[in-house]
Amino acid sequence: MIDPRAKVEEGAVLGEGVVVMEGAIVRRGARLGMGVLVGPYAIVDSGAIIGAGTRIWHFAHVREGAVIGEKVVVGKGVYVDHHVEVGEGSKLENFVSVFHGVTIGRKVFVGPHATFTNDLYPRAEGEWETCETVVEDGASIGANATIVCGVRIGSYAMVGAGAVVTKDVPPHVLVLGVPARPRGFVCYCGHPLGRGVLVGDEVLLKCPKCGREVRVPKELYSLVLKEEL
């Protein structure tokens, strides 16, 4: 369904069941999969590819060449820069900014107002020197966090609200503060993990919430918790 007050340019490719709401713009060359929703006054630029079942809400802007996977939620006022990649099942909450050079994996949560930078030495004049950032599958980034470019956030890691990340975050590690520092480990379900048990060169941690087990290298465990097993 295309609202008569929306604008879908000739050459845009819309799958079955696509909904384009009032005031939204879909530029020529954009490709929208089955069941995509483009909310009021959102913009999808030329060459953007949007996976089936994705929801792009009010006033969001998806730039040219961006690739967004299936069943992604792009919240109100979100900005997805050109050629950014966002994996399936991820959720970008309201007013998140994801700039060129960022790759977001599958089932990643990015809280409201979080921001990714893409130049370590920005100026109003001159050429940008894009510095790449990767967020691996299953990671979570809290509200108002800032991810300074050039880092990798590991799978199922968690960045606390308001943190400023300036260094890589290993998988399953919780980081907090300004600048962000390791404070512990989290489960696949997001709940904090307690002390672990040494098993060879790894430490086994069991989640008190869901019962799943997480294994981390012994060296990483000692570095994060400042203790030996």
SULHU-V311509 format. One record per pair of residues at least 12 apart in sequence whose C-alpha atoms are under 8 Angstrom apart, sorted by sequence separation. I is the first residue (numbers start at 1). J is the second residue. D is the distance in Angstrom with one decimal. If there is no record, write none. Layout:
I,J,D
I,J,D
This chain:
118,130,5.3
119,131,5.6
157,169,6.9
163,175,7.6
173,185,4.5
174,186,6.3
193,205,6.5
194,206,7.7
203,215,5.6
204,216,6.8
118,131,5.2
157,170,6.7
163,176,5.5
164,177,6.7
165,178,7.7
166,179,6.7
169,182,8.0
172,185,5.4
173,186,6.1
193,206,6.7
194,207,7.7
202,215,6.2
203,216,5.4
6,20,6.6
12,26,6.9
18,32,7.4
24,38,6.7
30,44,6.9
36,50,7.5
42,56,7.1
48,62,7.1
60,74,7.2
66,80,7.2
78,92,7.3
84,98,7.4
96,110,7.4
102,116,7.5
118,132,6.6
139,153,7.2
145,159,7.4
151,165,8.0
154,168,7.7
157,171,4.9
158,172,6.9
160,174,7.3
163,177,4.7
164,178,5.2
165,179,6.1
166,180,7.1
172,186,5.2
193,207,5.6
202,216,5.5
203,217,6.2
6,21,6.1
12,27,6.2
13,28,7.9
18,33,7.4
24,39,6.5
30,45,6.3
36,51,7.3
42,57,6.6
48,63,6.6
54,69,7.5
60,75,6.9
66,81,6.9
72,87,7.6
78,93,7.4
84,99,7.1
90,105,7.6
96,111,7.3
118,133,7.7
139,154,6.7
145,160,7.2
151,166,6.9
152,167,7.7
153,168,5.8
154,169,5.7
155,170,7.6
156,171,5.7
157,172,4.1
158,173,6.3
159,174,6.0
160,175,6.1
161,176,7.6
162,177,7.0
163,178,5.5
164,179,5.1
165,180,5.1
172,187,6.5
192,207,7.4
193,208,7.2
202,217,4.5
203,218,5.5
1,17,6.8
2,18,7.8
3,19,7.9
5,21,7.6
6,22,5.0
7,23,7.0
9,25,7.8
11,27,7.9
12,28,4.3
13,29,6.8
15,31,8.0
18,34,6.0
19,35,7.0
21,37,7.8
24,40,5.2
25,41,6.9
27,43,7.9
29,45,8.0
30,46,4.8
31,47,7.0
33,49,8.0
36,52,5.7
37,53,7.4
39,55,7.6
42,58,5.4
43,59,7.2
45,61,7.9
48,64,5.1
49,65,7.0
54,70,5.6
55,71,7.1
57,73,7.9
60,76,5.6
61,77,7.2
63,79,8.0
66,82,5.2
67,83,6.7
72,88,5.7
73,89,7.6
75,91,7.8
78,94,5.9
79,95,7.1
81,97,8.0
84,100,5.6
90,106,5.8
91,107,7.1
93,109,7.9
96,112,5.7
97,113,7.3
102,118,7.6
133,149,5.4
136,152,7.5
139,155,5.2
140,156,6.8
142,158,7.7
145,161,5.5
146,162,7.1
148,164,7.1
151,167,5.6
152,168,4.9
153,169,4.7
154,170,4.8
155,171,4.7
156,172,4.9
157,173,4.8
158,174,4.8
159,175,5.1
160,176,5.0
162,178,7.9
163,179,6.7
164,180,5.4
172,188,7.6
191,207,7.2
201,217,6.3
202,218,4.8
1,18,6.2
2,19,5.7
3,20,6.1
5,22,5.1
6,23,4.5
7,24,6.2
8,25,5.8
9,26,6.2
10,27,7.9
11,28,4.6
12,29,4.7
13,30,6.2
14,31,6.1
15,32,5.9
16,33,7.4
17,34,5.7
18,35,4.6
19,36,6.3
20,37,6.0
21,38,6.1
22,39,7.4
23,40,5.4
24,41,4.0
25,42,6.4
26,43,6.0
27,44,6.2
28,45,7.5
29,46,4.8
30,47,4.6
31,48,6.3
32,49,6.1
33,50,6.0
34,51,7.5
35,52,5.8
36,53,4.8
37,54,6.5
38,55,6.4
39,56,5.8
40,57,6.9
41,58,5.8
42,59,4.2
43,60,6.4
44,61,6.1
45,62,6.1
46,63,7.5
47,64,5.2
48,65,4.4
49,66,6.3
50,67,6.2
51,68,5.9
52,69,7.5
53,70,5.8
54,71,4.2
55,72,6.3
56,73,6.3
57,74,6.1
58,75,7.3
59,76,5.9
60,77,4.3
61,78,6.4
62,79,6.3
63,80,6.1
64,81,7.6
65,82,5.5
66,83,4.0
67,84,6.3
68,85,5.9
69,86,6.0
70,87,7.5
71,88,5.9
72,89,4.8
73,90,6.5
74,91,6.3
75,92,5.8
76,93,7.3
77,94,5.9
78,95,4.4
79,96,6.4
80,97,6.4
81,98,6.0
82,99,7.5
83,100,6.4
84,101,6.4
85,102,7.0
86,103,6.3
87,104,5.9
88,105,7.5
89,106,5.9
90,107,4.1
91,108,6.3
92,109,6.3
93,110,6.0
94,111,7.5
95,112,5.9
96,113,4.6
97,114,6.6
98,115,6.4
99,116,6.2
101,118,6.3
132,149,6.0
133,150,5.0
134,151,6.6
135,152,5.9
136,153,6.0
137,154,7.6
138,155,5.4
139,156,4.0
140,157,6.4
141,158,5.9
142,159,5.7
143,160,7.7
144,161,5.9
145,162,4.2
146,163,6.4
147,164,6.0
148,165,5.9
149,166,7.6
150,167,8.0
151,168,4.9
152,169,6.3
153,170,6.4
154,171,4.1
155,172,6.5
156,173,7.7
157,174,6.0
158,175,6.4
159,176,6.4
160,177,7.4
163,180,5.5
201,218,5.6
1,19,4.7
2,20,4.8
3,21,5.2
4,22,7.3
5,23,5.5
6,24,4.9
7,25,4.8
8,26,4.7
9,27,5.2
10,28,5.6
11,29,5.4
12,30,5.0
13,31,4.7
14,32,4.9
15,33,4.8
16,34,4.8
17,35,4.6
18,36,4.8
19,37,4.7
20,38,4.8
21,39,5.2
22,40,4.8
23,41,4.4
24,42,4.8
25,43,4.8
26,44,4.8
27,45,4.9
28,46,5.3
29,47,4.9
30,48,4.9
31,49,4.8
32,50,4.8
33,51,5.0
34,52,4.6
35,53,4.8
36,54,5.0
37,55,4.8
38,56,4.9
39,57,4.4
40,58,4.9
41,59,5.0
42,60,4.7
43,61,4.8
44,62,4.9
45,63,5.0
46,64,5.0
47,65,4.7
48,66,4.8
49,67,4.8
50,68,4.9
51,69,4.5
52,70,4.8
53,71,4.6
54,72,4.6
55,73,5.0
56,74,4.7
57,75,5.2
58,76,4.7
59,77,4.8
60,78,4.6
61,79,5.0
62,80,4.8
63,81,5.1
64,82,5.0
65,83,4.5
66,84,4.8
67,85,4.8
68,86,4.8
69,87,4.9
70,88,4.6
71,89,5.0
72,90,5.0
73,91,4.7
74,92,5.0
75,93,4.8
76,94,4.7
77,95,4.6
78,96,4.9
79,97,4.8
80,98,5.0
81,99,4.8
82,100,5.7
83,101,7.6
84,102,5.7
85,103,5.0
86,104,4.6
87,105,4.5
88,106,5.0
89,107,4.6
90,108,4.6
91,109,5.0
92,110,5.0
93,111,5.1
94,112,4.8
95,113,4.9
96,114,5.0
97,115,4.9
98,116,5.4
99,117,6.4
100,118,6.6
131,149,5.7
132,150,5.1
133,151,5.2
134,152,4.8
135,153,4.8
136,154,5.2
137,155,4.9
138,156,4.5
139,157,4.8
140,158,4.8
141,159,4.7
142,160,5.0
143,161,4.7
144,162,4.7
145,163,4.8
146,164,4.8
147,165,4.9
148,166,5.4
151,169,7.8
152,170,8.0
153,171,7.2
154,172,7.1
191,209,6.8
203,221,7.0
1,20,6.4
2,21,6.3
3,22,5.6
5,24,7.9
6,25,6.1
7,26,6.3
8,27,6.3
9,28,5.0
11,30,7.8
12,31,6.1
13,32,6.1
14,33,6.4
15,34,4.4
16,35,6.3
17,36,7.2
18,37,5.9
19,38,6.1
20,39,6.4
21,40,5.0
22,41,6.5
23,42,7.4
24,43,5.8
25,44,6.3
26,45,6.2
27,46,5.0
28,47,7.6
29,48,7.5
30,49,6.1
31,50,6.2
32,51,6.4
33,52,4.2
34,53,6.3
35,54,7.3
36,55,5.9
37,56,6.0
38,57,6.2
39,58,4.9
40,59,6.6
41,60,7.6
42,61,5.8
43,62,6.2
44,63,6.3
45,64,4.8
46,65,7.0
47,66,7.3
48,67,5.9
49,68,6.2
50,69,6.2
51,70,4.0
52,71,6.3
53,72,7.3
54,73,5.9
55,74,6.0
56,75,6.3
57,76,5.0
58,77,6.3
59,78,7.4
60,79,5.9
61,80,6.2
62,81,6.4
63,82,4.6
64,83,6.6
65,84,7.5
66,85,5.9
67,86,6.3
68,87,6.3
69,88,4.2
70,89,6.3
71,90,7.4
72,91,5.7
73,92,6.0
74,93,6.6
75,94,4.5
76,95,6.1
77,96,7.4
78,97,5.9
79,98,6.1
80,99,6.3
81,100,5.2
84,103,6.0
85,104,6.0
86,105,6.0
87,106,4.1
88,107,6.3
89,108,7.3
90,109,5.9
91,110,6.2
92,111,6.6
93,112,4.6
94,113,6.4
95,114,7.5
96,115,5.9
97,116,6.2
98,117,7.7
99,118,6.2
131,150,5.3
132,151,7.4
133,152,5.9
134,153,6.3
135,154,6.5
136,155,4.7
137,156,6.6
138,157,7.5
139,158,5.9
140,159,6.2
141,160,6.5
142,161,4.1
143,162,6.2
144,163,7.5
145,164,5.8
146,165,6.3
147,166,6.8
8,28,7.5
14,34,7.5
15,35,7.0
20,40,7.7
21,41,7.6
25,45,8.0
26,46,7.7
32,52,7.1
33,53,7.2
36,56,7.9
37,57,7.8
38,58,7.9
39,59,7.5
43,63,8.0
44,64,7.6
45,65,7.8
48,68,8.0
50,70,7.2
51,71,6.9
54,74,7.7
55,75,7.9
56,76,7.7
57,77,7.5
62,82,7.5
63,83,7.4
68,88,7.2
69,89,7.2
72,92,7.9
73,93,7.6
74,94,7.6
75,95,7.0
79,99,7.7
85,105,7.9
86,106,7.2
87,107,6.9
92,112,7.4
93,113,7.5
135,155,7.5
136,156,7.6
141,161,7.3
142,162,6.9
145,165,7.8
187,207,6.1
198,218,7.5
15,36,7.9
51,72,7.8
75,96,7.9
87,108,7.7
142,163,7.8
159,180,8.0
189,210,7.3
188,212,7.8
187,212,7.5
187,213,7.7
108,135,7.7
114,141,7.5
187,214,6.7
108,136,7.6
114,142,7.1
120,148,7.6
157,185,7.9
158,186,7.2
101,130,6.3
103,132,7.9
105,134,7.8
108,137,5.9
109,138,7.4
111,140,7.9
114,143,5.5
115,144,7.2
117,146,7.6
120,149,6.8
157,186,7.0
100,130,7.4
101,131,6.3
102,132,5.7
103,133,6.3
104,134,6.1
105,135,5.8
106,136,7.3
107,137,5.9
108,138,4.8
109,139,6.5
110,140,6.0
111,141,5.9
112,142,7.5
113,143,5.9
114,144,4.3
115,145,6.5
116,146,6.0
117,147,6.3
118,148,7.3
119,149,6.6
156,186,7.6
101,132,4.5
102,133,4.8
103,134,4.9
104,135,4.8
105,136,4.9
106,137,4.6
107,138,5.0
108,139,5.1
109,140,4.6
110,141,4.8
111,142,4.8
112,143,4.8
113,144,4.8
114,145,4.7
115,146,4.9
116,147,4.8
117,148,5.3
118,149,5.1
156,187,7.4
198,229,6.4
101,133,6.3
102,134,5.9
103,135,6.2
104,136,6.4
105,137,4.5
106,138,6.3
107,139,7.5
108,140,5.8
109,141,6.1
110,142,6.3
111,143,4.2
112,144,6.3
113,145,7.5
114,146,5.8
115,147,6.2
116,148,6.3
117,149,5.3
118,150,7.8
156,188,5.9
158,190,7.5
197,229,7.5
102,135,7.9
104,137,7.6
105,138,7.4
110,143,7.3
111,144,7.1
114,147,7.9
116,149,6.7
12,46,7.9
111,145,7.9
156,190,7.6
51,88,7.8
184,224,6.2
183,224,6.4
184,225,6.3
182,224,5.6
183,225,7.0
138,188,7.6
